[in-house]
Amino acid sequence: MIVANLDCEVEWSGGPALPAAVTARLALLATTLRVFAVDGAPLWLPGPVAPRAVTADGPQPRLCGGPRPRAPALAWGASVGFDAAPAAPPSPVTDWRALLGPPPPVAIARAVNDRRFALTLADQLGVALPGARVIASLDELRAHLAAGGADASPTGAWVAKAPLTAAGRDRVRRRGAELDDATATRVSRLLAIHGTLVVEPWMARTVDLGQGGVVLGPDDVRLLPPHRGVCDSAGVIRALAIDDELEVEPTDLARLAEVVGAVGVALGRAGYCGPFVVDAFVHAGGLHPLGEINARLTFGLVARAWAEHLGTPLTLGLGGPPPANARPLALAPDGSAAAWWAPHGA
């Protein structure tokens, strides 16, 4: 049983349920986790998906919903409803997919996916963005911005993010130190829900990338090669590219691997075992090697699994207009591609 609980951050944060349209989109994207399944095996989805929505590419699992299973063989993220996970597989396993298993206790997953954990670790590693900090009130945000908290951004832009969210949800992005009424209201609402926000200068990206692997223990981390992210203007991931076309300096790639390795060790020492990805980016000032820590399955890892399954470098698209050579993986009710893959060099 694979549990594709792509809404796990909502459970971790105790926030309000996602809108029905968002849940429906997540359920379609969740069908791409069939790459880890075998034909006929159950794949639990967060919302109903018609069997005809799943295309012929890849394994053909049995789609199911309802109450979450208590003992999944693999899950997107931890849940309080899951039974205790068994010990991690032994290290000699060479296939990273064979190292994946049930998620860790939800308390650990919640702690290490919290952006405050990532910011503390970035500070310790000396890679935090200048001006990144945690705020707990509107007055703190105003004072921080007035003191130059967003000065590292060439445009004076900043973003305030909830501690536990994904896919660009529950955040505010603005420019300048003055808060208009609409911004103040939005920030206040997020603070009322989440208690604190992580604020950082908004940097225009030239390359988005990620690197991850599998944490097997406190000092046992298996790293995978980096991948590219294809983001929209708001910094939301729209596709993942698995190839060798990273337009990044070799010294930056070495630094990224060093930081990602340190993140993996920190996750292990915090009690986490399982898959993880660190989101990073290059901006005009250079590499920012620790933007986000995703201690769970991610679409970067899903894209890598599809590339290995299909035997070709590819881009995994999460909606949007696909290229002419793309093949759909999941179809929306209107027949458009909710998820797709496209080979490189074709």
C-alpha positions in Angstrom: 0.0 0.0 0.0 1.3 3.4 -1.0 -0.3 6.4 0.7 0.0 9.6 -1.4 -0.9 12.0 1.3 0.3 15.1 -0.4 -1.7 17.2 2.1 0.5 16.1 5.0 1.6 19.6 5.9 -2.0 20.6 6.7 -2.1 17.8 9.3 1.3 18.7 10.7 0.4 22.4 11.1 -3.2 21.8 12.3 -4.3 24.4 9.8 -7.6 24.6 7.9 -8.5 22.0 5.3 -7.4 22.7 1.8 -10.1 23.9 -0.7 -11.8 21.2 -2.7 -10.2 22.3 -5.9 -6.7 22.1 -4.4 -7.4 18.6 -3.0 -8.7 17.5 -6.4 -5.5 18.7 -8.1 -3.3 17.0 -5.5 -5.1 13.8 -5.9 -4.4 13.8 -9.7 -0.7 14.6 -9.1 -0.6 11.9 -6.4 -1.2 9.3 -9.1 2.4 9.8 -10.3 3.5 7.9 -7.1 2.5 4.8 -9.0 6.1 4.7 -10.2 6.9 3.1 -6.9 4.0 0.6 -7.2 3.3 -2.6 -9.1 0.3 -3.4 -11.2 -2.8 -4.0 -9.0 -1.3 -2.7 -5.8 -3.4 -0.2 -3.8 -2.5 3.5 -4.1 -4.3 5.7 -1.6 -5.2 9.2 -2.8 -6.4 12.2 -0.9 -9.4 12.6 -3.2 -11.4 10.7 -5.8 -9.8 10.1 -9.2 -11.4 8.3 -12.0 -9.4 5.2 -13.2 -9.4 6.6 -16.7 -7.4 9.6 -15.5 -4.3 7.4 -15.2 -2.6 6.9 -18.5 -1.0 3.7 -19.7 2.6 4.8 -18.9 4.1 3.2 -15.8 2.6 0.7 -13.3 -1.2 0.5 -13.1 -2.2 0.4 -9.4 -5.6 0.1 -7.9 -6.7 3.6 -6.8 -8.5 3.9 -3.5 -9.5 6.5 -0.9 -11.4 6.7 2.3 -9.8 6.4 5.8 -6.0 6.3 5.5 -4.4 2.9 6.0 -2.5 2.5 9.3 0.4 0.6 7.9 1.6 1.9 4.5 4.6 0.4 2.8 5.4 3.8 1.6 3.9 7.3 2.2 4.5 10.8 0.9 4.7 12.1 4.5 4.2 11.1 8.1 0.7 10.9 9.6 -0.6 10.5 13.2 -2.7 7.6 11.9 0.2 5.4 10.9 1.5 2.6 13.0 5.1 2.8 14.2 7.6 2.3 11.3 10.0 -0.6 11.3 13.8 -0.1 11.3 15.4 1.3 8.2 16.7 -1.2 5.6 20.4 -2.2 6.0 22.9 0.2 4.4 24.3 -2.2 1.8 21.2 -1.8 -0.4 22.3 0.0 -3.5 19.0 1.0 -5.1 17.8 4.2 -3.3 14.1 3.2 -4.0 14.7 0.0 -2.0 15.7 2.2 1.0 12.3 3.9 1.1 9.7 2.7 3.6 7.1 3.8 6.1 7.5 7.3 7.3 8.9 8.3 10.8 6.7 9.4 13.7 4.8 12.5 12.8 6.3 14.5 15.7 9.7 14.1 14.2 8.5 14.8 10.7 6.7 17.9 11.9 9.8 19.2 13.7 12.3 18.8 10.8 10.0 20.1 8.1 9.3 23.3 10.0 11.0 26.2 8.3 12.3 27.3 11.7 14.4 24.1 11.8 15.8 24.9 8.4 16.6 28.5 9.3 18.3 27.5 12.5 20.4 24.9 10.6 21.2 27.5 7.8 22.4 29.9 10.5 24.6 27.1 12.0 26.1 26.3 8.6 26.6 29.9 7.7 24.3 29.8 4.6 21.2 31.7 5.7 20.0 34.6 3.6 20.9 38.0 5.2 17.8 39.3 6.9 16.1 35.9 7.2 14.4 35.6 10.6 11.2 34.4 12.5 8.6 37.0 13.3 5.6 36.6 15.7 3.7 39.8 15.2 2.9 42.5 12.7 4.9 45.0 14.7 7.9 42.7 14.5 7.6 42.5 10.8 7.3 46.2 10.4 10.4 46.8 12.6 12.4 44.1 10.8 11.7 45.6 7.4 12.3 49.2 8.7 15.7 48.0 9.9 16.6 46.7 6.4 15.4 43.1 6.7 14.8 42.9 3.0 17.9 45.0 1.9 19.6 41.8 0.5 17.0 41.7 -2.2 18.0 44.0 -5.2 14.4 45.1 -5.4 13.7 45.3 -1.6 11.2 42.4 -2.0 10.5 40.0 0.8 8.4 36.9 1.5 6.8 35.7 4.7 6.1 32.0 4.9 4.1 29.8 7.3 6.4 27.3 9.2 4.7 24.3 7.7 3.3 24.6 4.2 4.1 23.3 0.7 3.6 24.3 -3.0 3.7 28.1 -2.3 0.7 28.1 0.0 0.2 30.3 3.1 2.7 33.0 2.3 2.9 36.7 1.4 5.3 38.2 -1.0 5.6 42.0 -1.3 8.1 44.8 -2.0 9.2 47.6 0.3 9.1 48.2 4.0 5.6 49.8 4.1 2.7 47.4 4.6 -0.6 48.4 3.0 -3.9 47.4 4.7 -4.4 44.3 2.5 -0.8 43.0 3.3 -1.2 43.7 7.0 -4.5 41.8 7.0 -3.1 38.9 5.1 0.0 38.7 7.4 -2.3 38.9 10.5 -4.4 36.1 9.3 -1.4 33.8 8.7 0.0 34.7 12.2 -3.4 33.9 13.7 -3.3 30.4 12.1 0.4 29.6 12.4 1.7 31.7 15.3 4.9 32.7 13.6 6.2 33.3 10.1 9.6 33.0 8.5 10.6 36.1 6.7 13.4 36.4 4.2 14.5 38.7 1.3 13.1 37.6 -2.0 15.9 36.9 -4.5 15.3 36.6 -8.2 16.4 33.1 -9.2 18.5 32.3 -12.3 18.5 28.6 -11.6 16.4 26.5 -9.3 17.8 23.2 -8.2 17.4 20.5 -5.6 19.4 17.6 -4.2 18.4 14.9 -1.8 18.7 11.4 -0.9 17.7 9.0 1.9 18.6 9.3 5.6 19.3 5.8 7.1 20.5 6.9 10.5 22.2 9.7 12.5 25.4 9.6 10.4 24.3 7.5 7.4 23.0 9.5 4.4 22.7 8.3 0.8 22.9 11.3 -1.5 21.4 11.4 -5.1 22.5 13.7 -7.9 20.9 17.1 -8.1 18.0 18.0 -10.3 16.6 21.2 -11.8 13.4 22.9 -10.8 11.2 24.7 -13.3 9.5 27.5 -11.4 7.0 30.2 -12.2 7.6 33.9 -11.4 6.2 33.3 -7.8 8.8 30.6 -7.2 6.3 27.7 -7.3 7.7 24.5 -8.8 5.9 23.6 -12.0 8.2 20.9 -13.3 11.3 18.9 -12.4 14.1 18.1 -14.8 16.3 15.0 -14.4 19.3 15.5 -16.7 22.9 16.7 -16.8 22.1 20.2 -18.0 22.6 22.0 -14.7 23.9 25.5 -15.6 25.7 25.7 -12.3 29.4 26.1 -11.5 31.2 22.9 -10.4 32.3 24.6 -7.2 28.6 25.5 -6.5 27.6 21.9 -7.1 30.3 20.7 -4.6 29.1 23.3 -2.1 25.5 22.1 -2.6 26.4 18.5 -2.0 28.4 19.5 1.2 25.4 21.4 2.6 22.9 18.7 1.6 25.1 16.1 3.3 25.1 18.2 6.4 21.3 18.6 6.3 21.0 14.8 6.0 23.2 14.3 9.0 21.2 16.9 11.0 18.0 15.1 10.1 19.3 11.8 11.2 20.5 13.2 14.5 17.0 14.7 15.0 15.6 11.1 14.7 14.4 11.3 11.1 14.9 8.4 8.7 13.6 8.4 5.1 13.7 10.5 1.9 14.5 14.2 1.8 15.3 16.9 -0.7 16.9 20.3 -0.1 15.7 23.1 -2.4 18.3 25.6 -3.5 18.8 28.3 -6.1 21.3 30.5 -7.8 20.7 34.3 -7.8 22.7 37.3 -8.9 24.8 37.0 -5.8 25.6 33.3 -6.2 24.4 30.0 -4.8 21.9 29.8 -1.9 22.3 26.2 -1.0 19.6 25.8 1.7 16.3 27.3 0.7 13.9 24.6 2.0 14.2 21.2 3.7 11.6 18.7 2.5 11.9 15.7 4.8 9.4 13.5 2.9 8.9 12.2 -0.6 9.1 15.1 -3.1 8.3 15.5 -6.8 12.1 15.8 -7.4 12.4 12.2 -6.1 9.3 11.1 -8.0 10.8 12.6 -11.2 14.0 10.7 -10.6 12.1 7.5 -10.1 10.2 8.0 -13.4 13.5 8.8 -15.3 14.9 5.5 -14.0 11.7 3.6 -14.7 11.5 4.9 -18.3 15.3 4.8 -18.9 15.6 8.3 -20.1 16.4 11.9 -18.9 13.1 13.7 -18.6 11.1 16.5 -17.3 8.1 15.7 -15.0 5.5 18.4 -15.4 2.9 19.2 -12.7 0.3 20.8 -15.0 0.5 23.7 -17.3 0.9 23.6 -21.0 3.1 20.6 -21.9 5.7 20.6 -24.7 4.8 19.0 -28.0 6.7 15.8 -27.2 5.1 15.3 -23.8 3.2 12.3 -22.7 0.4 12.6 -20.1 0.7 10.7 -16.9 -2.6 11.9 -15.4 -5.6 13.5 -17.1 -7.8 16.2 -15.6 -11.6 15.9 -16.1 -11.4 18.2 -19.1 -8.9 16.0 -20.8 -5.8 18.2 -20.2 -2.6 16.8 -18.8 -2.6 17.3 -15.0 0.8 15.7 -15.0 3.1 14.8 -17.8 6.6 13.7 -18.8 8.8 14.7 -21.7 12.0 13.1 -22.8 15.1 15.3 -23.3 16.8 15.5 -26.6 13.8 14.2 -28.5 
